[in-house]
């Protein structure tokens, strides 16, 4: 069955409307017509089994037949904090991580990130958790001499818009219900601040000697549901960065004896963590 993303604002009662490129694709490429059944997903938890009422390349109106909720969503809240890579690599990573069921994606600038942060742009790109922001006063400096008064978290980043489009395509493909939260690229220090709300903090580092499999035994005793996993850029993390992460409660683990490319490491790490804490490779089907 064909699946389409729908903005919740485009649903009214038992009617849904698709416009733009999706309408054009539905009519001109897929050749769907009135009476055909499709599935809509709104990215916030609901699927809609729908019948096409009428369709043109500019607008498609559908009648909602049935609703279902939270399909193919992991019970674990897994956040991947990714050291910024070249943009095309970030696109590939996000596509796969969305399929793997991550809940949040936080790109950050590490010391060895190939793309360098623009200090002027970072004033607008910087994201501060609401709980942190409310405790700070206007004009207070928090990182790299950036002042709270200069931070505008509502400004949209073109990279984030592109990544959101990629994530929407991925949730359609894999059958998920909820769009991952995609953050603007931030500094390493701010990423550490955002990690304060997590129960389990993991950093994968090529020089670590503790295998990630050891965490499985402890996880069987204590089920954590908010996990943040930090992955380095090309060139990995510096020892100083890892030491600072440990001071913030991160535990360093190894992915094995082979040195993986940064984009490979991110996908492998997400797979392992989803298997340990989430639903990957497990029987999650409800037996009637």
C-alpha positions in Angstrom: 0.0 0.0 0.0 1.3 3.5 -0.9 2.0 5.7 2.1 2.1 9.5 2.2 3.0 12.1 4.8 0.3 14.5 5.8 0.5 17.6 7.8 -2.0 17.4 10.7 -3.3 20.9 9.7 -4.4 19.3 6.4 -6.9 17.0 8.1 -10.4 18.3 8.9 -12.9 15.9 10.3 -12.8 12.7 8.1 -11.2 14.5 5.2 -7.6 14.9 4.3 -6.0 17.0 1.6 -2.7 16.4 -0.2 -1.2 19.2 -2.3 2.2 20.1 -3.9 4.8 17.5 -5.0 3.0 14.6 -3.2 -0.2 15.3 -5.1 1.7 15.4 -8.4 3.5 12.2 -7.6 0.3 10.4 -6.6 -1.5 11.3 -9.8 1.2 11.6 -12.5 3.7 8.9 -11.3 1.7 6.4 -9.3 -1.5 6.9 -11.4 -3.8 6.6 -8.4 -7.4 7.5 -8.9 -10.7 7.9 -7.0 -11.5 4.8 -5.0 -7.8 3.7 -4.4 -6.8 3.1 -0.8 -3.7 4.6 0.7 -2.2 5.2 4.1 -1.4 8.6 5.5 0.9 9.3 8.4 1.0 12.6 10.2 4.4 12.3 11.9 3.0 12.8 15.4 1.7 9.4 16.0 -1.4 8.7 13.9 -1.9 6.6 10.7 -5.0 7.1 8.5 -6.3 4.4 6.2 -7.9 6.6 3.5 -9.8 6.4 0.2 -9.1 8.8 -2.5 -12.2 10.9 -3.1 -11.0 12.9 -6.1 -7.5 13.6 -7.4 -5.7 16.1 -9.6 -2.0 16.8 -9.9 -2.5 19.9 -7.8 -4.8 18.6 -5.1 -6.0 15.3 -3.8 -8.9 14.9 -1.3 -9.2 11.7 0.7 -11.8 10.2 3.0 -10.4 8.8 6.2 -11.7 5.3 6.8 -9.8 4.2 9.9 -7.2 5.5 12.4 -4.3 3.6 14.1 -1.7 4.8 16.5 2.1 4.5 17.2 2.9 1.8 14.7 6.6 0.7 14.5 7.8 3.0 17.3 10.5 1.9 19.7 9.8 1.9 23.4 13.2 3.5 24.0 13.9 7.2 23.5 17.2 7.0 21.7 19.0 10.3 20.8 22.0 10.3 18.5 24.4 13.2 19.0 26.4 13.3 15.8 29.6 15.1 15.2 29.0 17.2 12.1 30.3 15.6 8.9 30.1 16.8 5.3 26.5 17.5 4.5 25.9 14.7 2.1 27.1 12.2 4.7 24.8 13.7 7.3 21.9 13.2 4.8 22.7 9.5 4.4 23.1 9.0 8.2 19.8 10.6 9.0 17.9 8.5 6.5 19.1 5.3 8.0 18.8 6.4 11.6 15.2 7.4 11.0 14.5 3.9 9.7 16.3 2.5 12.8 13.8 4.3 15.1 15.8 7.0 16.8 13.7 9.7 18.5 16.1 12.7 18.3 19.1 13.8 16.3 21.5 16.4 17.6 24.3 17.5 15.2 27.2 19.2 17.0 30.5 20.7 16.0 33.4 18.6 17.4 37.0 19.8 17.3 37.7 17.6 14.3 34.5 18.3 12.4 35.4 19.1 8.7 32.7 21.8 8.3 33.6 24.6 10.7 30.9 26.5 12.6 30.3 30.1 11.6 30.3 32.1 14.9 27.8 34.6 13.5 25.4 31.8 12.4 25.8 29.9 15.6 24.2 32.9 17.4 21.0 31.9 15.6 21.6 28.2 15.4 22.3 27.7 19.1 19.5 25.7 20.9 19.1 25.9 24.6 16.7 23.5 26.4 13.7 25.5 27.8 14.6 24.4 31.4 18.1 25.9 30.9 16.9 29.0 29.1 14.4 29.9 31.9 17.2 30.0 34.5 19.4 32.5 32.6 19.0 36.2 32.3 19.2 38.3 29.3 22.8 39.1 28.2 24.3 36.3 30.2 27.1 34.5 28.3 26.9 30.7 28.1 29.4 29.5 25.5 31.9 30.9 23.1 30.9 34.4 24.3 27.4 34.0 22.8 24.8 35.9 24.8 21.3 34.7 25.6 19.9 37.9 24.1 21.4 36.9 20.7 19.8 33.4 20.6 16.7 32.9 18.5 15.8 29.2 18.6 12.8 29.8 16.3 15.0 30.7 13.3 14.8 27.9 10.7 18.0 26.5 9.4 18.1 25.4 5.7 20.0 22.3 6.7 17.3 21.3 9.2 14.6 21.8 6.6 16.4 19.5 4.2 16.9 16.9 7.0 13.3 17.1 7.9 12.3 16.3 4.3 14.6 13.3 4.4 13.1 12.1 7.7 9.6 12.5 6.3 10.5 10.3 3.3 12.1 7.8 5.6 9.0 7.4 7.9 6.9 6.8 4.9 9.2 4.1 3.7 9.7 2.3 7.0 6.1 2.7 8.4 6.9 4.7 11.5 4.3 7.0 13.1 6.5 9.8 14.6 9.0 12.1 13.0 12.3 12.3 14.8 13.1 15.6 16.4 15.9 17.2 14.4 18.0 19.9 16.1 20.0 22.6 14.6 23.8 22.1 14.7 25.1 23.3 18.0 28.4 23.5 19.9 30.0 20.6 21.8 29.4 22.3 25.1 25.7 22.9 24.4 25.3 19.3 23.4 26.7 18.3 26.8 24.2 20.6 28.4 21.3 19.0 26.5 22.5 15.5 27.7 21.6 16.4 31.3 18.1 15.0 30.9 19.2 11.5 29.8 19.3 8.4 32.0 22.0 6.6 30.0 24.9 8.4 28.3 27.2 6.6 25.9 30.1 7.8 23.8 31.6 5.5 21.2 35.4 6.1 20.8 37.9 4.2 18.8 40.4 4.2 21.8 37.9 2.8 24.3 38.5 -0.8 25.5 35.1 -1.6 27.0 32.8 -3.5 24.6 29.3 -2.2 24.3 27.9 -5.7 24.9 28.8 -5.4 28.6 26.0 -2.9 29.0 23.4 -5.5 28.1 23.7 -7.3 31.4 23.1 -4.1 33.4 20.3 -3.1 31.1 18.5 -6.3 31.9 18.4 -5.2 35.6 17.6 -1.6 35.0 15.5 -0.6 32.0 16.5 2.9 30.9 14.2 4.7 28.4 16.1 7.8 27.6 19.5 7.1 26.0 21.9 9.6 24.3 24.6 8.2 22.1 27.5 10.4 21.0 29.3 9.7 17.7 32.4 11.5 16.5 33.1 13.2 13.2 35.8 12.2 10.6 38.9 11.8 12.7 37.0 10.8 15.8 37.0 12.6 19.2 40.1 14.1 20.8 41.0 12.6 24.2 40.1 15.9 25.8 36.6 15.8 24.4 36.1 12.2 25.7 37.4 13.2 29.1 35.0 16.1 29.3 32.2 13.9 28.2 33.0 11.5 31.1 32.9 14.4 33.5 29.3 14.9 32.3 28.4 11.3 33.0 29.1 9.6 29.6 30.6 6.1 29.5 33.1 5.3 26.7 32.5 2.1 24.7 34.1 0.4 21.8 32.4 -0.8 18.6 35.1 -3.5 18.1 38.6 -3.9 16.8 38.0 -2.4 13.3 38.1 1.4 12.7 34.8 2.4 11.1 34.1 5.4 8.9 32.1 8.0 10.8 28.9 7.4 8.9 29.2 3.6 9.3 29.9 4.0 13.1 26.7 6.0 13.5 24.5 3.4 11.8 26.2 0.5 13.6 25.9 2.2 17.0 22.2 3.0 16.5 21.6 -0.6 15.5 23.3 -2.0 18.6 21.6 0.5 21.0 18.2 -0.2 19.5 18.7 -3.9 19.9 19.9 -3.5 23.6 17.4 -0.9 24.8 14.7 -0.9 22.1 12.8 -3.2 19.8 15.2 -4.1 17.0 15.5 -7.8 16.4 12.8 -8.6 19.0 9.3 -10.0 18.7 7.1 -7.0 19.1 4.0 -8.2 17.3 0.9 -8.4 19.4 -0.5 -12.0 19.4 -4.3 -12.0 19.4 
